[in-house]
């Protein structure tokens, strides 16, 4: 059985995110406006006001309260949704940890933006990086259609009985949040059908008024260790589950994204560029151009950031001659970019090959075709045995 052809519309990434959430029928929504996410919350409020969505909108005084509201509603059994960005994600940090610890299947979009320190109302993945150890599953998407599809898939993931964890869908602020492009909106009945298997699973634990529960009690000694261990195991299960859900989505809707990672022209590639988010589209253009020049380059798009897709990356990169990793964030206290740092931990399994780190695209700066072309050329030179620079801050090199 296949889904019907959906309606084609030209929408911004934020409006796409709001429509995706609407199609999943959340019962409780709480979000606080912050640039560049505000449009998501505004559109969801409009859907409720216009009778297009039957949901309780909770108006809060800040992001910390928003996460507390959806966490509480989730452990009470409701399907929930929220959205934030940058300062907002940082402001809700303690409740991010609480929501993950409660194993509450919250779905949230984070519209990537630089974080506090230097005030920057601009794109960057630093907010996502700052919360990587919060216990959430984190997925990065490339374009507006993937925003739509991944939010729907994220409910199948978060509410799966074997997972029961919050999921954060990340997309580039300014580049996707305000970008208008053609997107297929699935029919409501088809989204309902795709999420229907969740109703056939055992009921998840929830708070029931008047009944005793141990949710959120203070952890002590082995009880705490056991809870942490089971949380860790659930995050490990996320990896295969993401692949399974992506395959099921592809079979039903006709679109799929590779699951944990998406590979492009990697089968016979000698060198690989690893990128994420909206930069992946530019990278494909460069890969195609370099192929015409006789350079056997390929792209690995990192979709699942937490848990880190160790096994899939080893499989994709083993036997390659060199890798260049493009990070849109900084790993303070360590010289490589955050994603490059994580990839280097896999070096014993990948093999002793050059792994070059590139910092680019901070604070709304474009990751351009010339930038990625440079990455390919330098990675190719490293693969040929030439000396290379471990870390390159591309914008600084252009000064």
Rosetta blueprint (number, residue, H / E / L):
1 X L
2 X L
3 X L
4 X L
5 X L
6 X L
7 X E
8 X E
9 X E
10 X E
11 X E
12 X E
13 X H
14 X H
15 X H
16 X H
17 X H
18 X H
19 X H
20 X H
21 X H
22 X H
23 X H
24 X L
25 X L
26 X L
27 X L
28 X E
29 X E
30 X E
31 X L
32 X L
33 X L
34 X L
35 X L
36 X L
37 X L
38 X H
39 X H
40 X H
41 X H
42 X H
43 X H
44 X H
45 X H
46 X H
47 X H
48 X H
49 X H
50 X L
51 X L
52 X L
53 X L
54 X L
55 X L
56 X E
57 X E
58 X E
59 X L
60 X L
61 X L
62 X L
63 X H
64 X H
65 X H
66 X H
67 X H
68 X H
69 X H
70 X H
71 X H
72 X H
73 X H
74 X H
75 X H
76 X L
77 X L
78 X L
79 X L
80 X E
81 X E
82 X E
83 X E
84 X E
85 X L
86 X L
87 X H
88 X H
89 X H
90 X H
91 X H
92 X L
93 X H
94 X H
95 X H
96 X H
97 X H
98 X H
99 X H
100 X H
101 X H
102 X L
103 X L
104 X L
105 X L
106 X L
107 X E
108 X E
109 X E
110 X E
111 X E
112 X E
113 X L
114 X L
115 X L
116 X L
117 X L
118 X L
119 X L
120 X L
121 X L
122 X L
123 X L
124 X L
125 X L
126 X H
127 X H
128 X H
129 X H
130 X H
131 X L
132 X L
133 X L
134 X L
135 X L
136 X L
137 X E
138 X E
139 X E
140 X E
141 X L
142 X L
143 X L
144 X H
145 X H
146 X H
147 X H
148 X H
149 X H
150 X H
151 X H
152 X H
153 X H
154 X H
155 X H
156 X H
157 X H
158 X H
159 X L
160 X L
161 X L
162 X L
163 X L
164 X L
165 X L
166 X L
167 X E
168 X E
169 X E
170 X E
171 X E
172 X E
173 X L
174 X L
175 X L
176 X L
177 X L
178 X L
179 X L
180 X E
181 X E
182 X E
183 X E
184 X E
185 X E
186 X L
187 X L
188 X H
189 X H
190 X H
191 X H
192 X H
193 X H
194 X H
195 X H
196 X H
197 X H
198 X H
199 X H
200 X H
201 X L
202 X L
203 X L
204 X L
205 X L
206 X L
207 X L
208 X L
209 X L
210 X L
211 X L
212 X L
213 X L
214 X L
215 X L
216 X L
217 X L
218 X L
219 X L
220 X L
221 X H
222 X H
223 X H
224 X H
225 X H
226 X H
227 X H
228 X H
229 X H
230 X H
231 X H
232 X H
233 X H
234 X H
235 X H
236 X H
237 X H
238 X H
239 X H
240 X H
241 X H
242 X H
243 X H
244 X H
245 X H
246 X H
247 X H
248 X H
249 X H
250 X H
251 X H
252 X H
253 X H
254 X L
255 X L
256 X L
257 X L
258 X L
259 X L
260 X L
261 X E
262 X E
263 X E
264 X E
265 X L
266 X L
267 X L
268 X L
269 X L
270 X L
271 X E
272 X E
273 X E
274 X E
275 X E
276 X L
277 X L
278 X L
279 X H
280 X H
281 X H
282 X H
283 X H
284 X H
285 X H
286 X H
287 X H
288 X H
289 X H
290 X H
291 X H
292 X H
293 X L
294 X L
295 X L
296 X L
297 X E
298 X E
299 X E
300 X E
301 X E
302 X E
303 X L
304 X E
305 X E
306 X E
307 X L
308 X L
309 X L
310 X H
311 X H
312 X H
313 X H
314 X H
315 X H
316 X H
317 X H
318 X L
319 X L
320 X L
321 X L
322 X E
323 X E
324 X E
325 X E
326 X E
327 X E
328 X L
329 X L
330 X L
331 X L
332 X L
333 X L
334 X L
335 X L
336 X L
337 X L
338 X H
339 X H
340 X H
341 X H
342 X H
343 X H
344 X H
345 X L
346 X L
347 X H
348 X H
349 X H
350 X H
351 X L
352 X L
353 X L
354 X E
355 X E
356 X E
357 X E
358 X E
359 X E
360 X L
361 X L
362 X H
363 X H
364 X H
365 X L
366 X L
367 X L
368 X L
369 X H
370 X H
371 X H
372 X H
373 X H
374 X H
375 X H
376 X H
377 X H
378 X H
379 X H
380 X H
381 X H
382 X H
383 X H
384 X L
385 X L
386 X L
387 X L
388 X L
389 X L
390 X L
391 X E
392 X E
393 X E
394 X H
395 X H
396 X H
397 X H
398 X L
399 X L
